[in-house]
Structure formats: C-alpha cells, structure tokens
C-alpha cells in the first residue's frame, strides 16, 4: 500500500477497494492492523483475545468475494460466537468455554470477506453501559483514558476510535452500540427488531430488545455492513419487510424534507448534562439549516413505567443466563462464577412472576403504539444518546458495603423484601442515570442511530440520537449521509490513536 501509516486513513470500504484494485493485499492490511493492536491495546485494553495466527492464515488464503474482502475486523466477545475460539462474555464462569460452532452473524461477517483478528472487551453478559468486567479489567476511552468508552460494546468502540480497525461488531439490547458510539466519536446504528439474525442458538435476543450490528467511523461502512448481514435465517421467528434498495445506496440519496421532533428531558426525570443538551440543540440548528422542520416535541410515554418494565426483563434474562451457564458448563453455576452484582440481578430475576413479565412486555407494546402515534406527526425523533459525558473508570463499581449487603440478603433469602423496599428500583435508576434515552428504541423494536455531531469543551465526544419508525433504516441512512457531509467528524483524532503511535 501507499506506506504503512496510510492504513488508518481509510474506512472499511476504502480498504476493501484497495484490495480489489490490487494496491495492497489482505495480508498487508492484516499486518498493519496487528501492529496497531499491539501498540495501542496496552493503553486501552480493548482487545481481550488475539487471533493473529488464524487471521494471517485467512488473509493469505482465498477469502470470500464480499463487500469487505480483506478488511481487518474485531468481534465483540458476546453473542457473536466463533467456533474454536474463547467465548467468555466477560464472565469468569465462561473463561475456558470454547464454542463448537459459529453464530449465524459470525458466518455472515466471514462471508462478507472480513478477516477477524480477535475479540473485544464487554461487561459481564453485556449488562452495563460501561466496560469494566472483573475478568478482563476496564477498557479505556481513547479520547481520555481516565474515562470509560461506554458499553456494552465498549471494547469495540475503543478499538475503532483508536484506529486499530475501521469497524467492529456490537450488540444493542439497551443502547450498547449507540452508547459507546456516542462516547467514542463514532457512528452507531441499532437495526429494527428482526432485521439481523440471532441464530442458530436464539430466535430473538432479550425478548426482541437486542439487535447486533457494527460500530464504524463512516456512515457508508455501517450501511454496507447492514446490507451484508440483514435478512432472515431458517428458524427465525419472523421476517420483516426487506429494504427497497441497498442501504449503501441510501447514504448517497438526499433525504426529503423531514419533520423532526426533539426533546432533551430525561424520560426518568434525572439530570441531563449541559453538553448533551447542547449537542441536541446544535443538531437541531444544523437540521434546520439543511431545510428540515424541527420542533420541540415528545411522545406520550411514561418513561418511569417503561424503565420499570425494562428492569423486569433485564433481571429475568440474567437469571436465565446464569441457568444457561450451568448447562453450558455441565455443572451447577455458583456465585463464584459471576460478579456480585450479576449474581444479585439473577436472584432478583427469580422473584418476579410470570404475570410480572407479561405486564412488562405489555408496557413495551404500549410504548410502541405511542411511538407510532408520534410518527404520524413527525418523521424522526431527536434526543441525546446519553445523559452524561463519559464517566471516570470505576465510578459505577459496587462498594464493599454494597457487596457485603448483597451477600447477606442472598444468605437470608430476602430478595422479595429488597424489591418491596424500593432499593432495587433505586439501584436500577442509578444505572440508567447515565443512559436513560437509548432503551426506548430497544423496547419498541425501532431503528435508531447515534451520530457524532458534538464535542464538549474538554474534547469529549457527545452523540445525538435519531429514532425512526419501525423498518425505516433507509430514512436514517439518508439523513446520516447528509449530516456526515454537512458536519464531517472523521478528521477528529482522539488522544490515543494509530496516527499518534
């Protein structure tokens, strides 16, 4: 290629074009990416498992002819299983677990021609909006290593932002693609429910709240990847309408005049940082300059009730995950296999009834109907991606007192009393205080994207989130392409980046 330092000047599609034009080879790109991972990863701990030998072998061989042939790639160590490689999910109990088959999405990534170099860090079971698992240690934000890149796709976000790879995989069950995208200065889109396959081991993830995709620097990479991985698989519970044209084409089409409602008030009534509010207002002015109609407007949704319904699903899924761990390991899972908070969440999950779970899902459907009503008067909904700037590493850890208190509660079997006291809800709200805006799209099954349009006075990224009607990723990609041209972000370089090696 045109010099070793050129690697991080290109997005994934740009690198693929170099390979097609024979200006470089897949193996040269692989070596360039490995060099950057080895140089940068000790500073931020984004990659927790290297697959360099396997990647070199794949790059030197005959790769599938796909849109990203020869492009280096990293897999989040959650959901996307890769046969023969560790699949820890950020959990001690799974530290020696090796799956014997690929997930359907991993197969599609390979079919797209990507060269997988390793696995990225994630909080245990992807449960938090920060990436600080006890098993692998914290991942640090390339913009400020004292702060978190977010989660649960924090390892992927940090790897892409630092220039290790042009894109990496992520999953989003409550904001886990959009949260790190916003805090790492990246573009991140969560697809509509059912757009991306979850098999072969699941029909849908987190009751349909979670979808997988990628975190990228460019809009076109995200669109081209969704073209490559979307569509049903055998055994999928449902199929949604296919797009009228490739998403990649949508990024080059100017959007029609859109009516966009915006809101900066936290749905759970907690404070929102001035910079996050400023980000939305800046975006609103830009949208108006581009000819769109922007007005302050919010859907008629009880945010607190929706948050409570999210907690019920969340706790229940953790309980089921811990039971599944026992099946995977052929032994009973114990509290030593997981972090203290995870064990607590799992125990809480077993205290809720089937009726509680059904009522929670009904709350999701009620919110989805309210969003449909909102979209009869607006094309898109603009809100902050996150309510606060990236937190300092360790700020969300359980204190020694909290860990000891949890152990006593479990020993005495007082989980129901804990719920009745309101402490569980209070703890859940504390977790959502940083990220209360992203769950809406998950629970309603809607597509949503975080776009890096604002940086704080301290130089920290602050993303803006756009939520679209069900199945309308095309509208999001058209607007994203327009915003990328009007307010480009790829020239902004974080403190820890390949170009500063």
C-alpha positions, 0 to 999 in steps of 0.5 A: 500500500501507499506506506504503512501509516496510510492504513488508518486513513481509510474506512472499511470500504476504502480498504476493501477497494484497495484490495480489489484494485490490487494496491495492497493485499489482505495480508498487508492490511492484516499486518498493519492492523496487528501492529496497531493492536499491539501498540495501542491495546496496552493503553486501552485494553480493548482487545481481550483475545488475539487471533493473529495466527488464524487471521494471517492464515485467512488473509493469505488464503482465498477469502470470500468475494464480499463487500469487505474482502480483506478488511481487518475486523474485531468481534465483540466477545458476546453473542457473536460466537466463533467456533474454536475460539474463547467465548467468555462474555466477560464472565469468569464462569465462561473463561475456558468455554470454547464454542463448537460452532459459529453464530449465524452473524459470525458466518455472515461477517466471514462471508462478507470477506472480513478477516477477524483478528480477535475479540473485544472487551464487554461487561459481564453478559453485556449488562452495563453501559460501561466496560469494566468486567472483573475478568478482563479489567476496564477498557479505556476511552481513547479520547481520555483514558481516565474515562470509560468508552461506554458499553456494552460494546465498549471494547469495540468502540475503543478499538475503532476510535483508536484506529486499530480497525475501521469497524467492529461488531456490537450488540444493542439490547439497551443502547450498547452500540449507540452508547459507546458510539456516542462516547467514542466519536463514532457512528452507531446504528441499532437495526429494527427488531428482526432485521439481523439474525440471532441464530442458530442458538436464539430466535430473538435476543432479550425478548426482541430488545437486542439487535447486533450490528457494527460500530464504524467511523463512516456512515457508508461502512455501517450501511454496507455492513447492514446490507451484508448481514440483514435478512432472515435465517431458517428458524427465525421467528419472523421476517420483516419487510426487506429494504427497497434498495441497498442501504449503501445506496441510501447514504448517497440519496438526499433525504426529503424534507423531514419533520423532526421532533426533539426533546432533551428531558430525561424520560426518568426525570434525572439530570441531563448534562449541559453538553448533551443538551447542547449537542441536541440543540446544535443538531437541531440548528444544523437540521434546520439549516439543511431545510428540515422542520424541527420542533420541540416535541415528545411522545406520550410515554411514561418513561418511569413505567417503561424503565420499570418494565425494562428492569423486569426483563433485564433481571429475568434474562440474567437469571436465565443466563446464569441457568444457561451457564450451568448447562453450558458448563455441565455443572451447577453455576455458583456465585463464584462464577459471576460478579456480585452484582450479576449474581444479585440481578439473577436472584432478583430475576427469580422473584418476579412472576410470570404475570410480572413479565407479561405486564412488562412486555405489555408496557413495551407494546404500549410504548410502541403504539405511542411511538407510532402515534408520534410518527404520524406527526413527525418523521424522526425523533431527536434526543441525546444518546446519553445523559452524561459525558463519559464517566471516570473508570470505576465510578459505577463499581459496587462498594464493599458495603454494597457487596457485603449487603448483597451477600447477606440478603442472598444468605437470608433469602430476602430478595422479595423484601429488597424489591418491596423496599424500593432499593432495587428500583433505586439501584436500577435508576442509578444505572440508567442515570447515565443512559436513560434515552437509548432503551426506548428504541430497544423496547419498541423494536425501532431503528435508531442511530447515534451520530457524532455531531458534538464535542464538549469543551474538554474534547469529549465526544457527545452523540445525538440520537435519531429514532425512526419508525419501525423498518425505516433504516433507509430514512436514517441512512439518508439523513446520516449521509447528509449530516456526515457531509454537512458536519464531517467528524472523521478528521477528529483524532482522539488522544490515543490513536494509530496516527499518534503511535 
